[in-house]
């Protein structure tokens, strides 16, 4: 039965999307199917930046806080125009060129992203936690003409066969750290007349069930639509809080504690902030106490992170020393929260509410949201489909819609969905149904109130603290060791991270390989977060299915028991 908040959401959504309003929708055809899009959305991210950064009401407000560095919206835009001009005049960037960005979160990461798009390039977001080998693969896959890397990431490139031009930039004062791509000029203004909705905008990397990461590419229409869908929801929630007398009384602000190369950091956190006039406070490294200090000092109104982050703040022994009354939302994405965490967070932060979002790289983060008291009432749900753009269906293997309550694959259709996987038409075709629904690989059902419940995963992936890990990719890395004859990788529960990778391996006859030696080998080839936290050496061949594939369920059941026992 719909709650009062459900009714408010429906009422306010109808109000902000009505004809003549900012979020009015009109039909658009994608993949041969008509679906809603925003009538008043900017034609590209470049136009989006130009409009909101130069808005007289926002231009002089603080936008980015990075240690001692503070920049207004107007200053950030002016700096990004220098990056755009420098990329074209110093490095010959042309429209559509892929520009890899490999760096930690900073003001200069943001300026590199903005400048790339404002010059007509495609921002290609390399995972900053990858090894040099993995980065080289991602750069080659998407045919980057240029790679912008900070010193730490650039050092990992040493010894790698990278055909792209690599430009090293540093953090700190933009004109100094970005000197190699910095040149005042009018490129950004000229390109506003050339960049449109169907032009290539971004590539983000996704670890599905097929081994190596795939490059999920989107046009400006997709990314802008995903961003504006979040803005519409925030506008609606703000109206509800205002009507209740619970709205923040300070400038909207958010702590950036998740990587900007992830879709959660990129779209709902970073890109949405332009339209909201929201201040972003960057944290170079996660620390729960430092996060509490910044929430207090900067009067943060919104927090988003992987589930463990808000839980660590809620249970921190020094939590009561800080004033967190302005923070109204403690959101999580990337993985479900344990239901008991929801109550704990609400008790710890009585002035705010826990929230949960569900979206994917391929949907530009758009999917579902479970908000405020609705999340308290249904803590096991990822919420209702995000209006006004999302059309969600539960489908069987043949693409037929299932009845309410039946378990099937969660599928999402919206104008925000990605266009495809770079140079992988087969994977792109497999990802979509004939009527343009993206297959998420998650199994779930919709209850009588249209709330989504995820019950299992179709794809062979592990979600470690919000980071997707392909079991097959880790298995391939293990098999690369000449002593390994058989292996199986699977996820095991972890109280802090939700899930962590574990593996069992069996060696060739006469070969000796300890778990410690295998771990050291893996650290040279795959990112640290992918290396199994638990590693067992089997004394005999691994059990097989009738197809002669390793029986992963049986292996997991046998070895995971030893963790429980411990």
N, C-alpha and C positions, 0 to 999 in steps of 0.2 A: 504494500500500500504506500503511495507517495507520501513522503514526509513534508513538513512545512517548508523545509529548505528546498526540496525537490520542486515544490509549487513555485517558490520564489525564483528558482533558477529558470524554470519554464517561462515565467512571467517576464523577468528581466531580459532573458535571451530574446523573447519575442519583441520586446521594446527596442533593444539595440540593433536588431536586424530588420526592423520595419522599413518600408519604402521611405527614402529620404534620410535615413539614419546612416551613421558612419559605417556600420557593418551590414548594410543591405547586400543581399546576394542576388546573383544573376546566373543563368545556366551557362556552363562551359563544357565543351566536349573533350574528353581525354580517353585515349584507348578505345575510341568509338562509342563511348558511353557518356550521356549527359549527366553532369553533376554540378552542384552549386559552387560558385566562387564569389569573392568579394568584389562588388562593383567599384568601390572606391580605393582598392588596393594600389599602392605605387607599382609602376610597371617593372621595376627591378629593385634589387637591394641598393644599388647606387642611388636611385631616386629616393628610396626609403631613408638612407643616411642623410642625404642632402636636405630633405624636407624636415626631419625631426631635429637634426643637429642645429639647424639654422632657424628653428622656430623661436620667435622673440621671447616666448615664455620659458624656453628651455636653454637657449644658447649660453647663458651665463651661469647656469646651475652646474654644480660639480657632477661629473659623470664617472671618472675613473680615479680610484685611490689605489696606489701601488707603493706601499711603504711610505716614504716621505714625498713621493710624487703625487700631485693632485692636478687633474685637468678637467676643464669644463667641456660641455658638449661642443661648443664652438671651437675650442682649442683642439679637441680631438679631430674634428672634421678638417680643420686647416692643416693639421699634421698629416692626415691621411691623403690629402691632395698632393702633398710633397712626395709621399711614397708612390702614389699613382704616377706622377710625372717622372720620378726617378726610375721606376721600373721600365717605362717606355723609352725614355731618352738615354739611359745608361745601359740598359740590358735588352732593348729591342723587343719588349713584350708586345705581342699582338693579340687581338681579340680572340678568345677561345683557348688561348694557351693555358696549360695546366701549370700552376705554381705550387709546388710542395712547400708546406710550412711545418717545420720540425723544431719545436721549442717548448719550453715550459710556459705556463700562464704568465703574462705580463702585459703592460700597456703596449709594448712593442709587438707582441704577438697579435694583439687586436688591430694595431695600425697596419701590420703586414697583411692581415686578412682583409681589412677595409680597402687598403690601397690596391690590392690585387683585383678586387671586384670593381672598384671605381675606374680602373684602367681597362676593364673589359676582359680580364683574365678569369680563370676558374680556380677558386681557392680549394686546394687539395690538402686535406687535413691529415697529416701523418701522425700516427700514434707515438707520442713522445716517450712512451715506455718501451718501445720496440728496441731490439738490438740493431746494430748496423746492418746485419744481414737481412733482417726483416724490413728495415727501411728501404734498403736497396731494392728489394722485391716490389714494395709498394710504389716506389718512384718509377721503376721500369714498367710495371703493369699499366700505369695511367699515363705513361709517356710525358712526364713532366719536362718542360723545356728549361725550367729554372727551379731551384730549391733554395729556400730561405731557412737557414738553420742557426740556432744559437751555438756557442762554443761546445757545450756538453754534447749535444746531438751530433755536431760536425765531427767531433773526435771519434764517434762511433763509425763514421763513414770510412775511416782510414783502412785501407786494404780492400775496400769494396769496389767493384767495377760499376761505377755510377757514370752514366753517359751524360747526364744533365749537368748544366752549369750550377755549381754550388756557391751561394753567397752567404758568408757568415755575418750575422748581426748580433748585437749584444743588447742587454736590458738597460734600464736607466733612462736618462734624458733622451727623448726620441731623436732629436737632430744629431746626437752623438752616436747613440747605439745603432741607429739606422742610416748612418752616414753613407754607406755603400749603395743605398737605394733611395737617397734623399735628394730632391731637387725641386725647388719651387717652380710652379708652372700651371698651365691651364688644361692639362690632359683630362682631368676629372670633369671639368665643365663641358668640354667637347664631347666626351663619351656619353654624356646624358642624352645626347641626340642619337646615339647609335645602339645603346643597350636596350633590349626589350624582354618581355616575359618569356619567350621561348629560347633565349640564349642560355648557354651553359653557365651555371653559377658555382656549384660546389661538388666535390667528391669526398665522401666519407667512407672509411673502411669498415667492413662488417665481417665478423667471424661467425659464419654459419656452421653447417655440418659437413662441409666439403673440403676441409683442409685449409689451404692458403686463404688469406683474407681476400674479399672481393671489393672492388671499388664501386660504391653505390652513388650514381651521379644524378643530379637534379638541375632543373632549369630555374630561372628566377621566379617564375610563377609558382613552382612548388615550394620553394623556401619561403618566399614572401607570404604565401597562403598559410603555411604552417605557423609562421610567426604571428600573422594577424589573427588566426584562430585562437592562439593563446591570449593575444591582446583583448579580443572580444570577451573571452571568459573572465579575464582579470577585471575588465570594465564592469562586467555583470556582478562579480563578487564584491567589487568596491561599492557599487550601488547598494547591494544588500547590507554590507557592513555599515555604510553611511546611514541607511534607514534605521538600523538598529542602534546607532550611536557608538559603534565599535571600530570605526575606521582609524587608521594611524593618523597622528596629528603632526607628523614630520614628513620631509621629502621621502618618497618611496626609495628603498635601498635594499641591496641584496649582497650577501657574502658569496664570493666565488671560490668555492672549495672543491669543485669538480673540474676535471680537465676540459678546456675549451675545444679540444679536438673531438670530444664526444658530443653526440647530438643533444644531450640534455644540457650541457654547458653552452653549446652553440645557439640553439634556437630558443627554448623557453627562458633561459637565464640571460644570455648576452644579447641576442637580437631583439628580444621583446623589450628590453630596457630602453631602447631608443624611443619607442612610442610612449612608454610610460613616464619618461623623464626620470628614470630610476638610476640612482647612484650605485656603482659596482665597486666593492671593496675586495681586492684580490689577495688571496692567501697563497704563497708559493708552495707551502707544504701543510698537510692536515695535522692539526694539533687541537684537541678538544678544548683545552684551557684557553689557548690563544683565540679560538673561535668565540668562546664566551666573552673574552675581553673585547674583541672587535664588535660583537653584537651590542655590547654596552656602550663602548666609546663612540662608535659611528651611528648609533641609534638605528640599527638594522631592522627593517620591517618584514623581510622575507628571507627564509633560509631554505636551500635545497641541497641535497646530497644523497649519497647512497644511504640505505637504511641505517647502517651502523653509526653514521655520523651524528644524527639527531639523538640516537639512543645513548651514545657516549657522552653527549652534552647533558642529557637528562639525568644520567647517573653519576656525573662527575662530582666528587666530594666538595669542590669549591663553587658549585653552581650558585649557591645562595649569596655569594659575594658580589654578584653582578646584577645590574638592572636590565632585564630583558623584556620589559613591559611593552615596548614598541613593536616587538616581533610578533606578528599576528599569524604567521604561517610557517610550519616546519614540514617542508615537503620532502618526499623521497621518490626516486625513480630508479629504473635499472633492475630492480628485483623487489619482490614482495616483502613487506615487514612481517615478522612474526606477530600474530594478533595481540599477544600480551605486551608487546612494545608500544602499541597504540595508546593503551590506557596509561602506561608509565610516562609517556611523553606528555600527555594531556595533564597529568598530575604535576609533572615537573614544571610545565610552562602554562599556568592557568590563564594567562592573558592571550594565549594563542591556541591554534589547533594543529594537530598533525594532518597532513594531506598525503595522498599517494597518486602518482601519475603513471600511466602505462602508454608507452609509445616505442617505436623502433627507429633505427637509423633510416630504414627504407620508407618510413612514414613521416620523416622530418619531425619526429618526436610526438606527433599527434596521434591520439588514440582514445584513452579514457581518463577520467579523473574522479577520485573519491574525496569529497570535501567535508571539512569541519565535522558537525555532529553526525552527518551521514556516515563518515568514516568510523566514528565511535560506534555507531549502531551496526555497521557491517564491516568489521575490520579485516575480514578475509577476502573482501572484494576489491578489485581495481577500479570500481565505479562505473558510471554511465558513459556511453560514447560522447565524445566532446563535440558539442554543438558550436556553430551551425554546420560545419563541413563534414563531419565523420558519419559515414554509413557503415555500420558494423553488422556482420552476419556470422553465424555459426554454420559451417559447411561440412558435408561429408567428403569422402575421398573423390567423389565424382563431381563435386562442386554444387551439389544440391543443398538448399537451405534446410536446416533442421528445426524442429519445433522448440518452443521455449522450454528450457530445462534439460534438453538433450545435449550430451557432450559431443563436440566435434572440433574442427580446426577454427580458431579465431581468425577472421578475415576482415580486412579494413579497406574501404574504398573512399578516396577523397582526392581532390585536386592537389593536395599537398604531397601525395605519394611520389617517390622517386621515379625516374624514367627507366632506369635499368642498371645492370652491372657492366662496367666498362669492359668492352671487348669480350663479352661473355653472353651471347644471345641465348644460348641454351639455358643457362641459369636464370636469365631474365624471363624467358617463356615459362619456365617451371614455377617461377615466383608468383605469377598472375593467373587468375581464372579467365575464361573467355569474356566474362562481363566485368573485368577490370578490378576485381577484388585482389588485394595482396594477401598471400598466404603467410601468416606470421610464424607458423611452425609451433605455436602454442595450442594446447587443447583446453577447452573451457566450455562454459555454458552461460546463458543469460537467464536470470531469475525473473519472477513475475513483475519486478520493477525495472527491468532492462539493465540490471547491474551485472557486470561481468565477473565471473569467478574462473580463475585459471586453475586447472587441476593437474596438468602434466605438460610435458614437452615432447613434441614430435622430433625436433632436431636434436642431434647428438652434441649438445653444448652444455657447458658449465657456466653459471653466472656467479663470478667471484667478486663480491662487493660492487656489483654493477658492471663489471667488465666481462664481456662474453669471451669464452675460451672454447675453441673447437677441439673436441676430443681427438678427431682424426688428425688435426695438425700436430698435436702433441705426440700422438702415436707415430706419426711419420718422423718426427724429430728423434724419438727413441729408436726407431728402426734404422736410423742413419748410423747408429753405432754398430760397428762390425761384429760385436760379440752378441748382439741381441737377435734371438730367433723368433720370439713371440712376445706380444705385449697387449695390454688392455688398459685404457684410460677411462676414468669415470669420476663423477662428483660425489663427495661425501659432505654431510652437514657440518657447518661450523657456526658456533654461536655468534662470533663477531662479524664474519664476512658472509654469512648465509650458506655458502657452499665453497669448497676448495677442491682442486684437482688431486687425484690419487692415481697410482699406476702399479700394475703388476707386470713383471717381465720374466722371461725364461731365456737362458743363454744357449748358444750353440754348444754342441758336445766339445768338451776340452777347453772351452773359453771361460775365463773368470772375470766377473765384473761386479763390484760391490755397489750398493745403492749410492754411496758417497761419490764413487767414481762416475756413475751415470749422471748424478745431479750436477757435478762439475762440468761434464760434457754438455749437458742440456743448457746450462747457463751461457755457454758460448754461442748458442744457436737460436734460442727463443727467449722472449722477454721474461723477466724474473717472475711476474705474476702467473705465467703459464707453467712454470716448473712445478711438478707434483710435490705437494707438501708431505705426502705419504708415499713411500716407494718400497715395494716388496719384491724380493727375488724369489720366484717360484722354484720348487725343487723338481717339478715335473711339468709336462706339457699342459697348457691351459685347456679347460673343457671346451668342447666344440658343439655347435648346433648341427642339425642335419645338413645344412648348406655348407658345412665345414668352416663357417665363420666362428670366431671366438665367441663363446656364450658369455657376453658381458654381464648379464643379470646374475648369472651363477658366480662369476668371478667377484663381482661387487658384493654379493650377499656373503660370500665366504670371508673376504678380507676386511670388509667394513665392520664386521663383528669384532675384530681385534681392536678397533678404535674405541668402540663402545665399552669393551671390557676394560681397556686402559683408563 
